[in-house]
Amino acid sequence: GNTSRNALRADAWQNWDFSLFRSFDIRERHRLQFRAEFFNLFNQVNFAPPFGVVISPFFGRVLSAAPSRDIQFALKYIF
């Protein structure tokens, strides 16, 4: 073929992860920690690379994307 090298490129991947931690003293040696963690904070769409099998009818098409924003909360008891 006459296609140049690296002709099928994907868009740039943008992902911001963020976390907040807060510890609360309960007693002298006991603490409670609250955590909030955000994955893909700004909910940026990240598309997968284009399909690369030349003989496929899906050649050059983007068929999927990465997961959207995830948020998780946790409590941790430390003694």
N, C-alpha and C positions, 0 to 999 in steps of 0.2 A: 503494500500500500504506500500511499504518498502522504500519510498523516504524520505530522511531526511528533517528536518525543514529548511525553507529558501533556498531550493535547486535552485529555480529560482530567480536569482538576476540580477539586471540591472547594466550596466557599471556606473562608476562615472560620475557625471554631472559637466561639465566644462563650465563656462559662465563668461566672462569678460565684464562688462559695463563700459563705459568711457564717460565723458562729458567735454566740454570746454565752458567757458563763458568769454565774453569780453564786458565791458561797455564803452560807449563813451558819454562824456558830450557834450550836445548840447547847453544848456543855464545854468543859475544858478540852476534851479530846474528841468531841463528836461534832461533825459538820454535815450539813446538807447542801448539796450542790445542784443548782438548776441549770440546764443546758438547753439552748435553742440553736438548731443548726439548719441552715438554708443552703440547698444545692441548686445551682442555676437561679440565683437570686432575682435577676431581672427578667426571667422567663424568656430568654433569647432562643429563637428557633435555630437549631443546628442540624442542617441537612446532611445525610450520608453522601458519600461520593457517588457519581453516576455509575450505572451498571456497565461493566466493562467487557462482557462477552460479545464479540463482534457478530456472531451468527444468531444472536438472540433478537427477538422483536423488541425487547426492552433496552437495547443498546443505547447508551447515552442518556437514559432517563434516570431521574432521582426517584427512588421508590420508597424511601423511609427517612425518618428523622430521629434524633436523639430524644430521650424522655424530657418532659417538661419539668417545671419546678417541683422540688421535693422539700418538705419541711418536716423536721422531727424534733420532738421535745423529750427530755429525759430528766429524771431525778436520781441523784447518786448519794447514798449515805456513806460517809467516811468516818471510821472510828479507829 
